[in-house]
């Protein structure tokens, strides 16, 4: 059996926070605002995995009004979701994702993110795709106010 899941996340860029994407700290003067570390890429992947397994969404599993998730490392959340889908008998075939962010440029960080995610999910490097795009200075992302990430996963049972 094959199951496809799609994930989306958006967080505002703010002063005074670290920029964490794909489990990697990216040098930049702003970071993403959120209850956890606000890693939009891992959150989109988490939602895609949860969706493919029909387990709800990230807010259902990790509510933003629960203090135990305050400032939590999203890698911990991803590992928990991976355990849940594995316990249901699913394996991840591949992940395709996109980060939409005007600045900073991510090209030099993409392979590091792919390695981090592959290690967390017991996958090969070539099973993880991460693309970085800008929004051509249009909208909330284009004005440097936010970052968006989207992900699609294929699960096999």
Protein Blocks (a to p, Z undefined) as FASTA:
>chain_A
ZZdddddddddddehiacdeehiacddfbdcddfblopaklmmmmmmmmmmnonopfklm
mcckbfklgopafklmmmmmmmmmmmnopacfbdcdddddfbdcfklmmmmmmmmmmmmn
opafklpccddddeehpajklnopaccddddddddZZ
